[in-house]
């Protein structure tokens, strides 16, 4: 029998089952066709078991064993029953693999995730390559799912309960070295030798249990300690997800209740849970986000005609915290950056920033000290422009002042080649205006990183009227290469993210003045899923910076962006936020908030207002949706998905909500429109006047994502 | 047939700040004292990273982790992987040997672009197990059975554990058995060089170096280096020169090598030091191709041997040979840099230059004349700046070329004595006048 998606051959009494056959994508997934073929192959193996010494599963695809089940397949599931049934079908195939009376060895080279991992777990022996791309794990939880093909059943049996819980609840992947250490794989080989070595594992695949394993086994394999382990895991999950995420809790329920169950009844409960989760709103939102991210990995901006500049060597202009962060990013991606500033103190500051970013990785053993030394030393701190002629990408991060930036660019342009891209990490100044300082503006763009650079994935690529498409595309690809999420945005006050953040912060000020207690305000936003309430966020940004940006946005957008004068009063009193130790909150030396700053709250007077949590949330999130409509109307970004990506990766808008506009779509635009309109008459006509764009959507009975 | 030599240009030369061993640069391994200089020098030119023919680095410590420091520096500097790199060792003149090889390869037309220099991390020179202890380890490892192992272990004696200090052994001549300091003592005794003379000389070295630093003269040659365990600080200047040094203070120090009746102290000798230096050498073709603006031309070099126990007189013989080779008299030079290994040794060289009889003892038949103070080590020398052994030979040339340029002067000699009984010298001509 011949197959299209899986290569099946028998050689010297060994059956070889090869995935990634006739596959032109970079990643192989288990789609419907592949699953059907796999089922047939497994049945064929059962028939031929007498003539076979064993079975070897492997991949024909470079750097990918199996990246999991096809997410499109999961996304197409409509009902709980359909979901559960889908999971059962996969489980049945893997059960049949597990039940083969002949030895089964799986050779993992490259990515082995989700369904691929679950398939591997149903084999007797897992061996993997030392390829740095090799990665094993069960990331389903990140999509709001439970591994549904027996992963939660078999993983604890292979690596023990504590490790299994860690892997399944965090969804993290293990490299070959770690996978071997936790006992997930039996042996690691150079990738060229992997399949060749597989038949040697047919015999004696039962590994010897070491003393440590025995102790661990004894410690975790009794009723009481299991109970403690689950309790601890549950506490951890609640701490890390603040209870927002259903999947990890569901996983814990299934695993704990199933500890005493046999295979078939356990798997039935796993499939049931999978069915429930996969059609749930949260998982749908997370799947939505997954697709957004996948789509953002392909450039879809204006088409370039010429050759793209190659960005090999970088330079950071300005070596403060931001410049140091940018130099770090460039050093991390082997761009041996120059880091220029005008004084030696700033250079030290930049080096400190870069070093502390690297040291975080060294401490977590993500990097050796030697690698750190090489990369950190690849940064050349300097006070002049020597070497700029050799750079391909310059990112400017000097003070936020148009005249200074313009003169810096005019000067820099004299020291670089024509093909060098010049970019500004401005957070608020007009990129259009700045481009006028350059003789060749085609190679210029805004490149807005969020602070801290090493934590925040989003980068706004800001265009202007004279930009060359090659510049946009090259920057976009570069952002992806340095593992950032780029969004192409048009020039305008606050660009994308800061402009939508504006009402979040502004309304917070008004609510405080109205007498809503700060604690309730911040908590309402935390309970919505935001990583920080607006007052904490203002402290983090720096209240003086926020005032400056607010003025620019107000000037650009008019009265709907007017902020209260609360922030200005705070600045006048020297309450600048975390950096000055006092803002809305008081901070200790390590920068941890220790309590509210009563002196600041005293500015507000004694008015107190009781407002429900939902009302507070509506007051801050509705104007954000309203502003996003303006942004789409103004063409700052092209698609609603850009807004959603921007907010999730730029300010940590709760991922489980799928993004601001997906949230709006889910709530119903008509409802949202009415609520905004109501605020316009009750709170402020200026700040809450619904955008005409939003009104048109409602009139047309459309959603944002219908655009 | 005579080999016609091409002109050899020194496009640029830089050095690291020097720091006394065990201080600021103690954690910086040898390659990192040089690699960043190479990157910095090349960044300032239009030479692409794949157009460097050789990287030649002088180093004496040969760190176990980096047996071929030259190649490691080539790679750490971001040069193309095809770049050839090697390490040379001629004791104190390793850096000068490196630039001499660069000179020869370009003069002979074999290469067009070479980076040469030297690095030394004297802080990181190791302590070594004694031979007895090493043998014991070998025997224990060889032993098969448990009883054999016990037997092998039973040979252990506590003194086995006293380590060999690599740096001390390296500074002791293996042929005559004298420590370098004792060779200086010998010169002081034979030529009647007094303690006062030595201390006075040493004191001046410190003040010259401090003044040069204060006037910003080292800004052109020093490239700040990141240091500390987190590599988040920049060292901008030398750690060693003492502005508060006085002759009286130096006079209080005890002789270190000949403890009872000697005159050589730690104060009038150079301190052991960490540092590196690098220079970019180019042929005329490369200068034109990359539109370079070389600072200097290297005219020639010379190395010469003598009795190991009088190694300090090396510069006398080396400079004498260089003069004969080039026809340029020492007195025709605007500046001379002679390494200050020991004040006594440097003063000995001065005696040899002015005293026919002393010169004759070393088979030098010319009286070259003493080098006037205003030409010699004008920005201080190793007594203040330190002597990172593998680097000094090239460091002297870096310092010399920048000072010649600053003075818009013409020619200068850099020379040094070499442990083991040799001297080295080279002549450069300033091109920026």
Interface residues (C-beta under 8 A of the other chain):
Chain A: X336 X338 X344 X347 X348 X351 X352 X354 X355 X356 X359 X372 X373 X374 X376 X377 X378 X379 X380 X381 X386 X387 X389 X390
Chain B: X32 X35 X36 X39 X40 X43 X44 X46 X76 X78 X224 X226 X230 X231 X232 X233 X234 X236
